[in-house]
């Protein structure tokens, strides 16, 4: 069985190859290790193999891992799961990035509760790109108004968009979903030059990262290819 370090090397090579084939700058795509349900020991092994950024879906689980790994400097924590209003304070205090902001109420709370001693919180707006009933995210039609309102919030730094396209759709439609998110970001950047860098597309996972990179991903969120198959789902928040 391959080690976590071997897996990180393999995924990193996939990213590098896809970036080159897409004609993009080396290093323009970063790997976000999706570490939900994984023990702190796995994250430590990944960090020792050179992985810096870790994405967590469940707040309490993430806080426990932060405590367990508090002696390690340099880990970059990303929150990528659905956000409940009563969890925003701890998210604002503990994370460097939040990829899953989908409504103004959550953005306001994150900004208000971000400690002044920390830099602005990097956020992405989560888009329900396929209009799935089961998925979180704002609609494409809501983005302009949401972006303008978030621009008024002092402790947030809007970086771009995130989406989780339906992985079961045909490959051609999946590619179109990635392309739609990328073209939406390009249009937002043109229409809202005051909004900030808007330099981030968080899209693509273990099975489709090459396609996502070809369409402009700057973060690919990979779990299974790094850590193996996840255990059965559990109900953490």
NURONU-403687 format. One line per 10 residues: number of its first residue (from 0); for each residue x, y, z of N, C-alpha, C, CB. Coordinates in steps of 0.05 Angstrom, whole numbers. Atoms other than C-alpha are relative to their C-alpha. Glycine has a CB too. Layout:
! residues N
NUM) X Y Z X Y Z X Y Z X Y Z; ...;
END
This chain:
! residues 237
0) 17 -24 0 0 0 0 18 25 0 -19 0 25; -17 -24 2 29 68 -20 -4 17 25 -7 15 -25; 1 -18 -23 44 118 34 -12 27 -7 28 4 12; 10 -27 5 14 187 42 20 17 -15 -9 13 26; -21 -16 14 80 217 20 1 -8 -29 28 -5 14; 1 9 28 79 174 -43 -24 12 -15 0 -31 -2; 24 -10 13 8 195 -58 2 30 -5 -24 -5 18; -3 -29 5 25 269 -49 18 4 -24 11 13 25; -17 -2 22 82 260 -97 -14 -6 -27 24 -18 3; 15 8 24 37 226 -148 -20 22 -8 -15 -26 4;
10) 20 -21 6 -18 279 -143 14 25 -9 -19 5 24; -15 -24 7 33 335 -146 10 -2 -29 23 4 18; -9 4 28 61 306 -211 -23 2 -19 14 -28 -3; 23 -3 17 -9 301 -240 -7 30 -4 -25 -15 13; 6 -28 1 -21 374 -223 20 14 -18 0 13 28; -20 -13 16 45 395 -253 -3 -6 -30 28 -9 10; 3 8 28 33 355 -317 -24 14 -12 -3 -30 -2; 24 -12 10 -38 382 -325 4 30 -4 -24 -5 19; -6 -29 3 -14 454 -313 16 5 -25 15 10 25; -16 -3 23 39 446 -366 -16 -4 -26 24 -19 1;
20) 16 6 24 -9 415 -416 -20 22 -6 -14 -27 3; 20 -21 4 -58 472 -405 14 27 -8 -16 5 26; -14 -24 7 -3 522 -421 0 22 21 -11 12 -25; 2 -19 -22 -7 554 -353 27 1 15 -22 -8 20; -25 -4 -15 48 580 -307 4 -22 20 0 28 13; -6 19 -21 82 528 -264 -5 12 28 30 -9 -2; 6 -9 -27 58 534 -192 -26 16 2 22 17 9; 25 -15 0 -7 568 -212 -24 -15 11 -7 10 -27; 21 17 -12 -48 510 -184 10 -11 26 -9 -22 -20; -8 10 -26 -45 492 -110 -18 -24 7 -2 22 21;
30) 13 24 -10 -64 427 -77 -12 5 28 19 -24 0; 13 -1 -26 -115 429 -21 -7 -28 9 -25 18 0; 4 27 -10 -113 364 19 -27 0 16 23 -10 17; 26 2 -14 -185 347 38 3 -21 22 -24 -7 -20; -8 17 -23 -173 318 107 -23 -7 19 22 13 15; 22 7 -18 -243 309 135 0 -30 5 -27 9 -13; 1 27 -10 -251 245 175 28 -13 3 -17 -17 -17; -27 12 -2 -175 234 173 12 7 27 18 10 -22; -12 -6 -26 -137 229 239 23 20 -3 11 -25 12; -21 -20 0 -87 282 258 27 -12 -9 3 12 28;
40) -25 13 8 -31 232 247 4 0 -31 1 -29 10; -1 -1 30 -48 230 172 7 28 -9 -27 -9 -12; -7 -28 8 -45 306 168 29 6 6 -18 20 14; -28 -4 -7 22 306 203 18 -13 -21 6 -11 28; -16 13 20 49 255 154 0 15 -27 -11 -29 -5; 2 -15 24 23 296 96 17 26 2 -29 7 -6; -15 -25 -3 54 360 124 30 -6 -2 -7 13 28; -29 8 1 121 325 133 9 -7 -28 5 -23 19; -6 5 28 117 306 60 -2 24 -17 -19 -22 -11; 0 -26 15 109 379 40 -27 12 -5 13 -5 -25;
50) 26 -12 4 34 390 41 -6 21 21 -22 -23 0; 4 -23 -18 15 457 71 -29 4 7 12 25 -11; 28 -8 -3 -59 469 60 -19 -24 4 -9 16 -25; 19 21 -6 -114 426 90 -28 11 1 8 -14 27; 28 -8 1 -189 430 78 -17 -17 18 -10 -1 -28; 17 15 -19 -238 411 133 -29 8 -4 9 6 29; 29 -4 3 -314 404 129 -15 2 26 -12 -23 -15; 14 1 -25 -332 393 202 15 16 21 -4 -30 9; -14 -19 -17 -316 448 251 13 -13 24 -19 22 9; -12 11 -25 -307 410 316 23 -19 -6 -22 -14 16;
60) -21 18 7 -266 356 282 25 16 -8 -8 -18 -24; -23 -17 8 -222 411 252 14 12 24 -9 21 -20; -11 -12 -24 -213 446 319 16 -20 16 -22 13 17; -15 21 -15 -192 380 351 27 -5 -13 -17 -25 1; -26 5 14 -139 370 297 19 24 3 -5 -5 -30; -17 -23 -4 -114 441 304 13 -1 28 -17 26 -2; -11 3 -27 -104 428 378 21 -22 0 -22 -6 21; -19 23 1 -70 361 365 26 7 -14 -13 -24 -13; -23 -7 16 -23 394 315 10 28 6 -7 -2 -30; -6 -28 -7 -13 460 351 30 5 2 -12 7 26;
70) -29 -4 -1 62 448 357 13 2 -27 13 -23 16; -11 -2 28 70 448 281 -7 28 -11 -12 -22 -18; 4 -27 12 80 517 250 -2 -2 -30 22 19 8; 1 -2 29 59 532 179 -23 -14 -13 24 -10 -11; 24 12 13 -5 492 168 -19 22 -7 -13 -21 19; 20 -20 9 -56 531 128 -27 -14 0 7 11 -29; 26 13 -4 -127 514 148 -22 13 -17 -9 1 30; 21 -9 17 -185 520 99 -26 -13 9 6 -7 -30; 26 11 -6 -259 511 116 -15 -3 -27 -16 17 20; 12 5 27 -296 479 57 -28 -12 2 18 -19 -16;
80) 26 12 -4 -361 453 87 -22 20 3 0 -18 23; 23 -18 -5 -431 482 95 4 15 27 -26 -15 0; -5 -16 -24 -431 538 147 -27 6 14 14 27 -8; 23 -7 -16 -482 544 202 6 27 15 -7 -23 21; -4 -26 -11 -493 613 231 13 -1 28 -27 15 2; -11 1 -27 -476 591 302 29 -10 1 -17 -18 17; -27 9 1 -408 566 279 19 21 -12 2 -26 -17; -17 -19 15 -382 629 244 22 12 17 -17 22 -10; -21 -12 -17 -344 657 304 25 -18 0 -10 5 28; -23 18 -2 -299 596 311 13 -3 -27 -8 -27 10;
90) -12 1 26 -289 592 236 16 25 -6 -22 -4 -22; -13 -26 4 -271 666 233 26 1 16 -18 23 7; -24 -2 -18 -221 657 290 22 -20 -8 -9 -5 28; -19 22 2 -188 592 267 12 -5 -28 -12 -24 9; -7 7 27 -183 590 191 13 23 -15 -24 -11 -15; -11 -20 18 -143 626 138 -17 5 -25 29 -8 -9; 17 -1 24 -191 610 81 -27 -12 7 13 -14 -24; 26 13 0 -265 595 75 -10 -1 -29 -21 15 18; 8 3 28 -287 566 8 -30 -1 -5 13 -25 -11; 28 8 3 -361 557 22 -19 21 10 -4 -25 16;
100) 18 -21 -7 -392 625 34 -21 2 -22 15 28 3; 21 1 21 -460 624 -1 -23 20 5 -11 -27 -1; 21 -20 -5 -501 681 30 12 22 17 -24 -13 14; -11 -24 -12 -491 751 56 0 -2 31 -16 24 -8; 1 2 -29 -512 735 128 25 -13 11 -25 -17 8; -24 14 -9 -454 686 135 25 18 -4 4 -26 -16; -23 -18 5 -405 735 103 2 22 21 -2 12 -28; 0 -22 -20 -426 791 150 10 -11 27 -28 11 3; -8 11 -26 -417 746 211 30 -6 0 -17 -25 7; -28 6 2 -349 723 188 17 25 3 7 -15 -26;
110) -15 -25 -1 -326 794 178 -1 13 28 -11 20 -20; 3 -12 -27 -354 819 245 16 -16 21 -29 0 8; -12 17 -21 -324 760 283 30 -7 -6 -16 -25 3; -28 4 6 -255 759 249 16 17 20 6 7 -29; -17 -16 -19 -204 780 303 16 21 -15 18 -18 16; -15 -22 12 -171 847 288 30 -7 -1 -5 25 15; -28 8 -1 -104 814 304 8 -17 -24 6 -14 26; -5 18 23 -111 769 243 -4 16 -26 -18 -25 1; 5 -13 26 -106 789 169 -29 -7 -9 21 -10 -21; 27 6 10 -171 791 130 -3 -29 -8 -6 18 -25;
120) 6 28 6 -203 723 120 -4 -3 -30 -25 -10 15; 3 6 29 -195 697 48 -26 -17 -3 24 -15 -11; 25 16 5 -263 674 22 -5 -4 -30 -24 14 13; 11 6 27 -292 642 -40 -31 -2 3 12 -26 -12; 29 3 1 -366 646 -58 -6 -27 -13 -13 23 -16; 8 26 10 -395 576 -67 -24 3 -19 -6 -20 22; 20 -2 21 -436 571 -131 -12 -28 -4 11 12 -26; 14 24 7 -489 517 -142 -1 -1 -31 -28 -2 13; -4 -3 29 -465 510 -214 -20 -16 -16 28 -7 -7; 20 16 14 -514 455 -233 -28 2 11 9 -29 1;
130) 27 -4 -12 -573 480 -193 -11 -25 12 -19 11 -21; 8 25 -13 -576 416 -152 -14 6 26 23 -19 4; 15 -4 -25 -628 414 -96 16 -8 24 -26 -15 -1; -14 10 -23 -580 376 -52 26 15 6 7 -29 -5; -26 -14 -4 -521 424 -59 -4 28 11 14 2 -27; -2 -28 -10 -504 487 -21 10 18 -23 17 2 25; -11 -18 19 -486 549 -59 -20 20 -10 12 -15 -23; 17 -20 12 -514 613 -88 -4 -6 -30 11 28 4; 4 3 29 -541 617 -159 18 20 -14 -30 4 -7; -15 -19 16 -505 651 -215 -13 28 0 3 -10 -29;
140) 14 -25 1 -558 705 -215 4 16 25 -30 -5 -4; -3 -14 -26 -544 722 -142 28 12 3 -6 -18 22; -28 -6 -5 -469 733 -151 6 30 0 17 -13 -21; -7 -28 2 -467 806 -172 -7 15 25 -14 13 -24; 9 -14 -24 -508 831 -114 16 -9 25 -30 -5 5; -15 10 -23 -472 786 -65 29 11 0 1 -31 0; -27 -10 2 -404 808 -90 2 30 8 11 -4 -28; 0 -28 -7 -421 882 -83 -3 4 30 -23 14 -15; 4 -3 -29 -446 873 -12 24 -9 16 -25 -16 8; -23 10 -14 -386 833 9 23 20 -2 9 -27 -11;
150) -21 -20 3 -341 888 -18 0 21 22 -3 13 -26; 2 -19 -22 -365 931 40 9 -11 27 -29 10 2; -7 12 -25 -343 882 93 31 1 4 -9 -30 1; -28 -7 -3 -275 903 122 19 -23 6 3 20 21; -19 21 -10 -247 837 149 -1 -25 -18 -7 -7 28; 0 21 19 -258 794 88 16 8 -25 -29 -8 -8; -13 -5 25 -216 787 25 -12 -20 -20 32 -3 2; 13 17 19 -258 760 -32 20 -9 -21 -24 14 -13; -21 10 19 -213 715 -74 -12 -12 -25 16 -21 15; 10 12 24 -260 680 -122 -24 -18 5 22 -15 -14;
160) 23 18 0 -309 623 -133 8 -28 6 -15 2 -26; -3 29 -5 -317 551 -111 -25 -14 -10 5 -6 30; 23 16 7 -362 497 -139 7 -29 2 -9 7 -29; -2 29 -1 -375 423 -132 -19 -11 -21 -6 -12 29; 18 10 21 -403 402 -199 -8 -29 5 13 2 -27; 9 28 -2 -444 338 -203 20 -19 -13 -28 -3 -13; -21 18 12 -390 284 -212 -11 -22 -17 16 -12 22; 12 22 15 -440 236 -243 -10 9 -28 -23 -11 15; 9 -9 27 -456 280 -304 21 -9 -20 -3 30 0; -19 8 20 -424 261 -370 24 18 -1 -14 0 -28;
170) -26 -15 0 -352 284 -380 -3 26 -14 22 -17 -12; 2 -25 15 -370 336 -432 -16 21 16 -14 -5 -27; 16 -19 -16 -422 367 -385 16 9 24 -26 -13 8; -17 -8 -22 -373 366 -327 20 21 -8 14 -25 12; -18 -20 11 -323 403 -369 -14 27 -3 13 -9 -26; 15 -25 4 -376 454 -386 -6 14 27 -26 -6 -15; 4 -11 -27 -391 463 -312 24 15 10 -8 -22 20; -25 -14 -8 -318 480 -298 3 25 -17 24 -19 -4; -4 -22 18 -316 525 -359 -19 23 8 -5 -8 -29; 19 -20 -8 -379 561 -336 9 16 25 -28 -12 5;
180) -9 -14 -24 -350 576 -268 24 18 -6 9 -21 22; -23 -17 7 -285 602 -299 -9 24 -16 19 -17 -17; 9 -23 15 -322 647 -348 -16 19 17 -18 -9 -24; 14 -18 -19 -366 673 -292 20 17 16 -17 -17 20; -20 -16 -15 -304 693 -252 12 21 -18 22 -19 11; -11 -19 18 -275 727 -313 -19 24 -3 6 -12 -28; 19 -21 3 -339 767 -322 -2 17 26 -28 -11 -7; 1 -15 -25 -342 786 -248 25 18 3 -1 -19 24; -24 -16 -2 -270 810 -252 -2 25 -18 25 -17 -8; 3 -23 19 -287 854 -312 -21 20 11 -8 -10 -27;
190) 22 -17 -8 -352 881 -282 5 13 27 -25 -16 1; -5 -10 -28 -325 892 -211 30 3 5 -13 -19 21; -29 -3 -4 -253 916 -215 7 8 28 11 21 -19; -6 -9 -27 -260 944 -145 -2 -23 20 -20 22 8; 7 21 -19 -277 876 -115 24 -14 13 -17 -20 -14; -22 14 -11 -207 852 -101 13 -17 -22 -8 -18 23; -16 14 20 -160 803 -135 -17 -19 -18 21 -16 13; 17 20 15 -214 751 -156 18 -18 -16 -21 15 -18; -21 16 14 -156 705 -173 -3 -30 5 27 9 9; 2 28 -10 -184 639 -146 -24 -14 -11 -1 0 30;
200) 21 19 7 -223 582 -175 5 -26 15 -1 -5 -32; -3 25 -16 -232 525 -125 -19 -21 -12 -6 5 30; 16 20 14 -255 466 -167 18 -23 -9 -15 12 -24; -15 23 8 -234 396 -185 7 -17 24 24 7 -15; -6 18 -22 -224 334 -142 17 -23 -11 -26 -11 13; -19 21 7 -186 268 -145 -4 -11 -28 -4 -23 19; 4 13 26 -219 241 -208 -1 18 -23 -26 -15 1; 4 -19 23 -226 304 -249 19 24 2 -29 9 -1; -17 -24 -4 -169 350 -228 13 10 -26 21 -6 20; -12 -8 25 -137 349 -297 -19 17 -17 9 -25 -16;
210) 20 -15 14 -201 373 -329 -4 28 12 -27 -15 -1; 4 -25 -13 -210 427 -277 23 19 -5 -4 -5 30; -24 -17 5 -139 452 -286 0 10 -29 26 -16 5; 2 -9 28 -149 455 -362 -20 23 -3 -9 -23 -18; 20 -21 2 -209 500 -349 5 23 19 -27 -12 6; -8 -23 -15 -173 546 -300 1 -2 30 -18 21 -6; -1 3 -29 -174 517 -229 26 10 11 -4 -30 7; -24 -9 -14 -125 549 -181 4 -16 26 -1 30 6; -1 19 -22 -142 503 -122 -14 -25 -9 -13 11 26; 14 25 3 -158 429 -131 -1 -13 27 15 -19 -21;
220) 6 11 -26 -189 395 -71 1 -31 -1 -28 10 11; -5 29 4 -162 324 -65 1 -14 27 26 -5 -15; 0 16 -25 -177 273 -10 7 -29 -5 -27 2 13; -3 29 4 -184 202 -34 27 -7 -12 -22 -11 -18; -26 6 13 -122 204 -79 24 4 18 3 17 -25; -22 -4 -19 -80 227 -20 -2 -20 23 -1 28 11; 3 14 -25 -109 189 39 -14 -27 -3 -15 16 19; 15 25 4 -147 130 8 -30 5 5 10 -21 20; 29 -2 -3 -222 116 12 -7 9 28 -14 -26 -7; 9 -10 -26 -258 152 68 -16 -21 15 -16 25 -3;
230) 18 17 -15 -292 115 125 -29 8 -5 6 1 30; 28 -6 4 -368 114 127 -6 28 10 -18 -21 14; 8 -28 -7 -402 182 133 -8 1 30 -22 10 -17; 9 -4 -27 -412 209 202 -13 28 2 23 -3 20; 15 -25 -3 -453 267 229 14 19 19 -29 -5 9; -13 -21 -17 -405 320 255 -8 27 -11 31 -4 0; 6 -27 8 -414 394 252 24 18 5 -25 11 13;
END
